[in-house]
């Protein structure tokens, strides 16, 4: 029975600083991935340029 008490004490608690740190590392990882791949032509073609009108 004493083993259960030790497990309850060792259980980590999630704090707001942990969530902020995880979100910060996620933003840093996403920025690093965009910097590494640099898909600017695809972004421009997909979101900025208007599609050419189709001819019949």
SELUMDREN-634113 format. One record per atom (N, C-alpha, C): residue number from 1; chain; atom name; x, y, z. Coordinates in steps of 0.05 Angstrom, whole numbers, plus 5000, padded with zeros to 4 digits. Example, Ala and Ser with C-alpha at 12.3 -4.5 7.8 and 13.67 -1.06 7.14 Angstrom:
// SELUMDREN-634113
<site><nr>1</nr><kette>A</kette><atom>N</atom><X>5264</X><Y>4886</Y><Z>5156</Z></site>
<site><nr>1</nr><kette>A</kette><atom>CA</atom><X>5246</X><Y>4910</Y><Z>5156</Z></site>
<site><nr>1</nr><kette>A</kette><atom>C</atom><X>5264</X><Y>4934</Y><Z>5156</Z></site>
<site><nr>2</nr><kette>A</kette><atom>N</atom><X>5257</X><Y>4955</Y><Z>5142</Z></site>
<site><nr>2</nr><kette>A</kette><atom>CA</atom><X>5273</X><Y>4979</Y><Z>5143</Z></site>
<site><nr>2</nr><kette>A</kette><atom>C</atom><X>5258</X><Y>5001</Y><Z>5157</Z></site>
// end
This chain:
// SELUMDREN-634113
<site><nr>1</nr><kette>A</kette><atom>N</atom><X>5016</X><Y>4976</Y><Z>5000</Z></site>
<site><nr>1</nr><kette>A</kette><atom>CA</atom><X>5000</X><Y>5000</Y><Z>5000</Z></site>
<site><nr>1</nr><kette>A</kette><atom>C</atom><X>5017</X><Y>5025</Y><Z>5000</Z></site>
<site><nr>2</nr><kette>A</kette><atom>N</atom><X>5040</X><Y>5024</Y><Z>5012</Z></site>
<site><nr>2</nr><kette>A</kette><atom>CA</atom><X>5057</X><Y>5048</Y><Z>5013</Z></site>
<site><nr>2</nr><kette>A</kette><atom>C</atom><X>5067</X><Y>5056</Y><Z>4985</Z></site>
<site><nr>3</nr><kette>A</kette><atom>N</atom><X>5069</X><Y>5037</Y><Z>4967</Z></site>
<site><nr>3</nr><kette>A</kette><atom>CA</atom><X>5077</X><Y>5043</Y><Z>4939</Z></site>
<site><nr>3</nr><kette>A</kette><atom>C</atom><X>5058</X><Y>5061</Y><Z>4925</Z></site>
<site><nr>4</nr><kette>A</kette><atom>N</atom><X>5032</X><Y>5058</Y><Z>4930</Z></site>
<site><nr>4</nr><kette>A</kette><atom>CA</atom><X>5012</X><Y>5075</Y><Z>4918</Z></site>
<site><nr>4</nr><kette>A</kette><atom>C</atom><X>5015</X><Y>5104</Y><Z>4927</Z></site>
<site><nr>5</nr><kette>A</kette><atom>N</atom><X>5021</X><Y>5108</Y><Z>4951</Z></site>
<site><nr>5</nr><kette>A</kette><atom>CA</atom><X>5025</X><Y>5136</Y><Z>4962</Z></site>
<site><nr>5</nr><kette>A</kette><atom>C</atom><X>5049</X><Y>5149</Y><Z>4948</Z></site>
<site><nr>6</nr><kette>A</kette><atom>N</atom><X>5070</X><Y>5134</Y><Z>4943</Z></site>
<site><nr>6</nr><kette>A</kette><atom>CA</atom><X>5093</X><Y>5146</Y><Z>4930</Z></site>
<site><nr>6</nr><kette>A</kette><atom>C</atom><X>5087</X><Y>5153</Y><Z>4901</Z></site>
<site><nr>7</nr><kette>A</kette><atom>N</atom><X>5071</X><Y>5137</Y><Z>4888</Z></site>
<site><nr>7</nr><kette>A</kette><atom>CA</atom><X>5064</X><Y>5143</Y><Z>4860</Z></site>
<site><nr>7</nr><kette>A</kette><atom>C</atom><X>5047</X><Y>5168</Y><Z>4858</Z></site>
<site><nr>8</nr><kette>A</kette><atom>N</atom><X>5030</X><Y>5173</Y><Z>4877</Z></site>
<site><nr>8</nr><kette>A</kette><atom>CA</atom><X>5013</X><Y>5197</Y><Z>4877</Z></site>
<site><nr>8</nr><kette>A</kette><atom>C</atom><X>5031</X><Y>5222</Y><Z>4882</Z></site>
<site><nr>9</nr><kette>A</kette><atom>N</atom><X>5052</X><Y>5219</Y><Z>4898</Z></site>
<site><nr>9</nr><kette>A</kette><atom>CA</atom><X>5069</X><Y>5242</Y><Z>4903</Z></site>
<site><nr>9</nr><kette>A</kette><atom>C</atom><X>5087</X><Y>5248</Y><Z>4878</Z></site>
<site><nr>10</nr><kette>A</kette><atom>N</atom><X>5094</X><Y>5227</Y><Z>4863</Z></site>
<site><nr>10</nr><kette>A</kette><atom>CA</atom><X>5112</X><Y>5230</Y><Z>4841</Z></site>
<site><nr>10</nr><kette>A</kette><atom>C</atom><X>5098</X><Y>5239</Y><Z>4815</Z></site>
<site><nr>11</nr><kette>A</kette><atom>N</atom><X>5072</X><Y>5240</Y><Z>4816</Z></site>
<site><nr>11</nr><kette>A</kette><atom>CA</atom><X>5056</X><Y>5247</Y><Z>4792</Z></site>
<site><nr>11</nr><kette>A</kette><atom>C</atom><X>5061</X><Y>5277</Y><Z>4786</Z></site>
<site><nr>12</nr><kette>A</kette><atom>N</atom><X>5071</X><Y>5283</Y><Z>4762</Z></site>
<site><nr>12</nr><kette>A</kette><atom>CA</atom><X>5076</X><Y>5311</Y><Z>4756</Z></site>
<site><nr>12</nr><kette>A</kette><atom>C</atom><X>5051</X><Y>5327</Y><Z>4750</Z></site>
<site><nr>13</nr><kette>A</kette><atom>N</atom><X>5051</X><Y>5352</Y><Z>4756</Z></site>
<site><nr>13</nr><kette>A</kette><atom>CA</atom><X>5029</X><Y>5369</Y><Z>4751</Z></site>
<site><nr>13</nr><kette>A</kette><atom>C</atom><X>5036</X><Y>5388</Y><Z>4728</Z></site>
<site><nr>14</nr><kette>A</kette><atom>N</atom><X>5017</X><Y>5391</Y><Z>4710</Z></site>
<site><nr>14</nr><kette>A</kette><atom>CA</atom><X>5022</X><Y>5409</Y><Z>4687</Z></site>
<site><nr>14</nr><kette>A</kette><atom>C</atom><X>5017</X><Y>5438</Y><Z>4696</Z></site>
<site><nr>15</nr><kette>A</kette><atom>N</atom><X>5036</X><Y>5455</Y><Z>4690</Z></site>
<site><nr>15</nr><kette>A</kette><atom>CA</atom><X>5034</X><Y>5483</Y><Z>4698</Z></site>
<site><nr>15</nr><kette>A</kette><atom>C</atom><X>5032</X><Y>5501</Y><Z>4673</Z></site>
<site><nr>16</nr><kette>A</kette><atom>N</atom><X>5023</X><Y>5525</Y><Z>4677</Z></site>
<site><nr>16</nr><kette>A</kette><atom>CA</atom><X>5019</X><Y>5544</Y><Z>4654</Z></site>
<site><nr>16</nr><kette>A</kette><atom>C</atom><X>5046</X><Y>5549</Y><Z>4640</Z></site>
<site><nr>17</nr><kette>A</kette><atom>N</atom><X>5067</X><Y>5550</Y><Z>4655</Z></site>
<site><nr>17</nr><kette>A</kette><atom>CA</atom><X>5094</X><Y>5555</Y><Z>4643</Z></site>
<site><nr>17</nr><kette>A</kette><atom>C</atom><X>5101</X><Y>5532</Y><Z>4624</Z></site>
<site><nr>18</nr><kette>A</kette><atom>N</atom><X>5093</X><Y>5507</Y><Z>4630</Z></site>
<site><nr>18</nr><kette>A</kette><atom>CA</atom><X>5099</X><Y>5484</Y><Z>4613</Z></site>
<site><nr>18</nr><kette>A</kette><atom>C</atom><X>5084</X><Y>5487</Y><Z>4586</Z></site>
<site><nr>19</nr><kette>A</kette><atom>N</atom><X>5059</X><Y>5496</Y><Z>4588</Z></site>
<site><nr>19</nr><kette>A</kette><atom>CA</atom><X>5043</X><Y>5499</Y><Z>4564</Z></site>
<site><nr>19</nr><kette>A</kette><atom>C</atom><X>5054</X><Y>5521</Y><Z>4546</Z></site>
<site><nr>20</nr><kette>A</kette><atom>N</atom><X>5062</X><Y>5543</Y><Z>4559</Z></site>
<site><nr>20</nr><kette>A</kette><atom>CA</atom><X>5074</X><Y>5565</Y><Z>4544</Z></site>
<site><nr>20</nr><kette>A</kette><atom>C</atom><X>5101</X><Y>5557</Y><Z>4531</Z></site>
<site><nr>21</nr><kette>A</kette><atom>N</atom><X>5117</X><Y>5541</Y><Z>4545</Z></site>
<site><nr>21</nr><kette>A</kette><atom>CA</atom><X>5142</X><Y>5532</Y><Z>4534</Z></site>
<site><nr>21</nr><kette>A</kette><atom>C</atom><X>5137</X><Y>5514</Y><Z>4510</Z></site>
<site><nr>22</nr><kette>A</kette><atom>N</atom><X>5118</X><Y>5496</Y><Z>4513</Z></site>
<site><nr>22</nr><kette>A</kette><atom>CA</atom><X>5111</X><Y>5477</Y><Z>4491</Z></site>
<site><nr>22</nr><kette>A</kette><atom>C</atom><X>5101</X><Y>5493</Y><Z>4466</Z></site>
<site><nr>23</nr><kette>A</kette><atom>N</atom><X>5084</X><Y>5513</Y><Z>4471</Z></site>
<site><nr>23</nr><kette>A</kette><atom>CA</atom><X>5074</X><Y>5529</Y><Z>4449</Z></site>
<site><nr>23</nr><kette>A</kette><atom>C</atom><X>5097</X><Y>5545</Y><Z>4436</Z></site>
<site><nr>24</nr><kette>A</kette><atom>N</atom><X>5115</X><Y>5555</Y><Z>4452</Z></site>
<site><nr>24</nr><kette>A</kette><atom>CA</atom><X>5138</X><Y>5570</Y><Z>4441</Z></site>
<site><nr>24</nr><kette>A</kette><atom>C</atom><X>5156</X><Y>5552</Y><Z>4424</Z></site>
<site><nr>25</nr><kette>A</kette><atom>N</atom><X>5161</X><Y>5528</Y><Z>4433</Z></site>
<site><nr>25</nr><kette>A</kette><atom>CA</atom><X>5178</X><Y>5509</Y><Z>4418</Z></site>
<site><nr>25</nr><kette>A</kette><atom>C</atom><X>5163</X><Y>5501</Y><Z>4392</Z></site>
<site><nr>26</nr><kette>A</kette><atom>N</atom><X>5137</X><Y>5499</Y><Z>4393</Z></site>
<site><nr>26</nr><kette>A</kette><atom>CA</atom><X>5122</X><Y>5492</Y><Z>4369</Z></site>
<site><nr>26</nr><kette>A</kette><atom>C</atom><X>5123</X><Y>5514</Y><Z>4348</Z></site>
<site><nr>27</nr><kette>A</kette><atom>N</atom><X>5122</X><Y>5539</Y><Z>4357</Z></site>
<site><nr>27</nr><kette>A</kette><atom>CA</atom><X>5124</X><Y>5562</Y><Z>4338</Z></site>
<site><nr>27</nr><kette>A</kette><atom>C</atom><X>5153</X><Y>5562</Y><Z>4327</Z></site>
<site><nr>28</nr><kette>A</kette><atom>N</atom><X>5172</X><Y>5558</Y><Z>4344</Z></site>
<site><nr>28</nr><kette>A</kette><atom>CA</atom><X>5200</X><Y>5557</Y><Z>4334</Z></site>
<site><nr>28</nr><kette>A</kette><atom>C</atom><X>5205</X><Y>5535</Y><Z>4314</Z></site>
<site><nr>29</nr><kette>A</kette><atom>N</atom><X>5193</X><Y>5511</Y><Z>4319</Z></site>
<site><nr>29</nr><kette>A</kette><atom>CA</atom><X>5196</X><Y>5489</Y><Z>4301</Z></site>
<site><nr>29</nr><kette>A</kette><atom>C</atom><X>5183</X><Y>5495</Y><Z>4274</Z></site>
<site><nr>30</nr><kette>A</kette><atom>N</atom><X>5159</X><Y>5507</Y><Z>4275</Z></site>
<site><nr>30</nr><kette>A</kette><atom>CA</atom><X>5145</X><Y>5513</Y><Z>4250</Z></site>
<site><nr>30</nr><kette>A</kette><atom>C</atom><X>5160</X><Y>5534</Y><Z>4234</Z></site>
<site><nr>31</nr><kette>A</kette><atom>N</atom><X>5171</X><Y>5555</Y><Z>4248</Z></site>
<site><nr>31</nr><kette>A</kette><atom>CA</atom><X>5186</X><Y>5575</Y><Z>4234</Z></site>
<site><nr>31</nr><kette>A</kette><atom>C</atom><X>5212</X><Y>5563</Y><Z>4222</Z></site>
<site><nr>32</nr><kette>A</kette><atom>N</atom><X>5224</X><Y>5545</Y><Z>4237</Z></site>
<site><nr>32</nr><kette>A</kette><atom>CA</atom><X>5248</X><Y>5532</Y><Z>4226</Z></site>
<site><nr>32</nr><kette>A</kette><atom>C</atom><X>5242</X><Y>5515</Y><Z>4202</Z></site>
<site><nr>33</nr><kette>A</kette><atom>N</atom><X>5220</X><Y>5501</Y><Z>4202</Z></site>
<site><nr>33</nr><kette>A</kette><atom>CA</atom><X>5212</X><Y>5485</Y><Z>4180</Z></site>
<site><nr>33</nr><kette>A</kette><atom>C</atom><X>5207</X><Y>5502</Y><Z>4155</Z></site>
<site><nr>34</nr><kette>A</kette><atom>N</atom><X>5193</X><Y>5524</Y><Z>4158</Z></site>
<site><nr>34</nr><kette>A</kette><atom>CA</atom><X>5188</X><Y>5542</Y><Z>4136</Z></site>
<site><nr>34</nr><kette>A</kette><atom>C</atom><X>5214</X><Y>5554</Y><Z>4126</Z></site>
<site><nr>35</nr><kette>A</kette><atom>N</atom><X>5232</X><Y>5561</Y><Z>4144</Z></site>
<site><nr>35</nr><kette>A</kette><atom>CA</atom><X>5258</X><Y>5572</Y><Z>4135</Z></site>
<site><nr>35</nr><kette>A</kette><atom>C</atom><X>5274</X><Y>5551</Y><Z>4120</Z></site>
<site><nr>36</nr><kette>A</kette><atom>N</atom><X>5273</X><Y>5526</Y><Z>4129</Z></site>
<site><nr>36</nr><kette>A</kette><atom>CA</atom><X>5288</X><Y>5505</Y><Z>4116</Z></site>
<site><nr>36</nr><kette>A</kette><atom>C</atom><X>5277</X><Y>5499</Y><Z>4088</Z></site>
<site><nr>37</nr><kette>A</kette><atom>N</atom><X>5251</X><Y>5497</Y><Z>4085</Z></site>
<site><nr>37</nr><kette>A</kette><atom>CA</atom><X>5239</X><Y>5490</Y><Z>4060</Z></site>
<site><nr>37</nr><kette>A</kette><atom>C</atom><X>5235</X><Y>5514</Y><Z>4041</Z></site>
<site><nr>38</nr><kette>A</kette><atom>N</atom><X>5228</X><Y>5537</Y><Z>4052</Z></site>
<site><nr>38</nr><kette>A</kette><atom>CA</atom><X>5224</X><Y>5562</Y><Z>4038</Z></site>
<site><nr>38</nr><kette>A</kette><atom>C</atom><X>5204</X><Y>5558</Y><Z>4014</Z></site>
<site><nr>39</nr><kette>A</kette><atom>N</atom><X>5179</X><Y>5552</Y><Z>4020</Z></site>
<site><nr>39</nr><kette>A</kette><atom>CA</atom><X>5159</X><Y>5547</Y><Z>3999</Z></site>
<site><nr>39</nr><kette>A</kette><atom>C</atom><X>5146</X><Y>5572</Y><Z>3989</Z></site>
<site><nr>40</nr><kette>A</kette><atom>N</atom><X>5161</X><Y>5594</Y><Z>3984</Z></site>
<site><nr>40</nr><kette>A</kette><atom>CA</atom><X>5149</X><Y>5620</Y><Z>3978</Z></site>
<site><nr>40</nr><kette>A</kette><atom>C</atom><X>5135</X><Y>5620</Y><Z>3951</Z></site>
<site><nr>41</nr><kette>A</kette><atom>N</atom><X>5147</X><Y>5606</Y><Z>3931</Z></site>
<site><nr>41</nr><kette>A</kette><atom>CA</atom><X>5134</X><Y>5604</Y><Z>3905</Z></site>
<site><nr>41</nr><kette>A</kette><atom>C</atom><X>5107</X><Y>5590</Y><Z>3907</Z></site>
<site><nr>42</nr><kette>A</kette><atom>N</atom><X>5106</X><Y>5569</Y><Z>3922</Z></site>
<site><nr>42</nr><kette>A</kette><atom>CA</atom><X>5081</X><Y>5554</Y><Z>3925</Z></site>
<site><nr>42</nr><kette>A</kette><atom>C</atom><X>5060</X><Y>5571</Y><Z>3940</Z></site>
<site><nr>43</nr><kette>A</kette><atom>N</atom><X>5069</X><Y>5585</Y><Z>3961</Z></site>
<site><nr>43</nr><kette>A</kette><atom>CA</atom><X>5050</X><Y>5602</Y><Z>3975</Z></site>
<site><nr>43</nr><kette>A</kette><atom>C</atom><X>5039</X><Y>5624</Y><Z>3957</Z></site>
<site><nr>44</nr><kette>A</kette><atom>N</atom><X>5057</X><Y>5636</Y><Z>3941</Z></site>
<site><nr>44</nr><kette>A</kette><atom>CA</atom><X>5048</X><Y>5657</Y><Z>3923</Z></site>
<site><nr>44</nr><kette>A</kette><atom>C</atom><X>5029</X><Y>5646</Y><Z>3903</Z></site>
<site><nr>45</nr><kette>A</kette><atom>N</atom><X>5035</X><Y>5624</Y><Z>3891</Z></site>
<site><nr>45</nr><kette>A</kette><atom>CA</atom><X>5018</X><Y>5612</Y><Z>3870</Z></site>
<site><nr>45</nr><kette>A</kette><atom>C</atom><X>4992</X><Y>5603</Y><Z>3881</Z></site>
<site><nr>46</nr><kette>A</kette><atom>N</atom><X>4992</X><Y>5592</Y><Z>3906</Z></site>
<site><nr>46</nr><kette>A</kette><atom>CA</atom><X>4967</X><Y>5581</Y><Z>3918</Z></site>
<site><nr>46</nr><kette>A</kette><atom>C</atom><X>4949</X><Y>5602</Y><Z>3929</Z></site>
<site><nr>47</nr><kette>A</kette><atom>N</atom><X>4960</X><Y>5622</Y><Z>3943</Z></site>
<site><nr>47</nr><kette>A</kette><atom>CA</atom><X>4943</X><Y>5640</Y><Z>3959</Z></site>
<site><nr>47</nr><kette>A</kette><atom>C</atom><X>4942</X><Y>5669</Y><Z>3947</Z></site>
<site><nr>48</nr><kette>A</kette><atom>N</atom><X>4962</X><Y>5678</Y><Z>3933</Z></site>
<site><nr>48</nr><kette>A</kette><atom>CA</atom><X>4963</X><Y>5705</Y><Z>3924</Z></site>
<site><nr>48</nr><kette>A</kette><atom>C</atom><X>4954</X><Y>5709</Y><Z>3895</Z></site>
<site><nr>49</nr><kette>A</kette><atom>N</atom><X>4966</X><Y>5694</Y><Z>3877</Z></site>
<site><nr>49</nr><kette>A</kette><atom>CA</atom><X>4959</X><Y>5697</Y><Z>3849</Z></site>
<site><nr>49</nr><kette>A</kette><atom>C</atom><X>4931</X><Y>5687</Y><Z>3843</Z></site>
<site><nr>50</nr><kette>A</kette><atom>N</atom><X>4918</X><Y>5701</Y><Z>3825</Z></site>
<site><nr>50</nr><kette>A</kette><atom>CA</atom><X>4891</X><Y>5692</Y><Z>3818</Z></site>
<site><nr>50</nr><kette>A</kette><atom>C</atom><X>4894</X><Y>5671</Y><Z>3795</Z></site>
<site><nr>51</nr><kette>A</kette><atom>N</atom><X>4877</X><Y>5651</Y><Z>3796</Z></site>
<site><nr>51</nr><kette>A</kette><atom>CA</atom><X>4878</X><Y>5631</Y><Z>3774</Z></site>
<site><nr>51</nr><kette>A</kette><atom>C</atom><X>4871</X><Y>5642</Y><Z>3747</Z></site>
<site><nr>52</nr><kette>A</kette><atom>N</atom><X>4884</X><Y>5632</Y><Z>3727</Z></site>
<site><nr>52</nr><kette>A</kette><atom>CA</atom><X>4879</X><Y>5641</Y><Z>3699</Z></site>
<site><nr>52</nr><kette>A</kette><atom>C</atom><X>4851</X><Y>5632</Y><Z>3691</Z></site>
<site><nr>53</nr><kette>A</kette><atom>N</atom><X>4836</X><Y>5649</Y><Z>3677</Z></site>
<site><nr>53</nr><kette>A</kette><atom>CA</atom><X>4810</X><Y>5640</Y><Z>3668</Z></site>
<site><nr>53</nr><kette>A</kette><atom>C</atom><X>4812</X><Y>5618</Y><Z>3647</Z></site>
<site><nr>54</nr><kette>A</kette><atom>N</atom><X>4795</X><Y>5598</Y><Z>3650</Z></site>
<site><nr>54</nr><kette>A</kette><atom>CA</atom><X>4796</X><Y>5575</Y><Z>3631</Z></site>
<site><nr>54</nr><kette>A</kette><atom>C</atom><X>4783</X><Y>5583</Y><Z>3605</Z></site>
<site><nr>55</nr><kette>A</kette><atom>N</atom><X>4795</X><Y>5574</Y><Z>3583</Z></site>
<site><nr>55</nr><kette>A</kette><atom>CA</atom><X>4784</X><Y>5579</Y><Z>3557</Z></site>
<site><nr>55</nr><kette>A</kette><atom>C</atom><X>4769</X><Y>5555</Y><Z>3547</Z></site>
<site><nr>56</nr><kette>A</kette><atom>N</atom><X>4747</X><Y>5560</Y><Z>3532</Z></site>
<site><nr>56</nr><kette>A</kette><atom>CA</atom><X>4731</X><Y>5538</Y><Z>3522</Z></site>
<site><nr>56</nr><kette>A</kette><atom>C</atom><X>4738</X><Y>5532</Y><Z>3493</Z></site>
// end
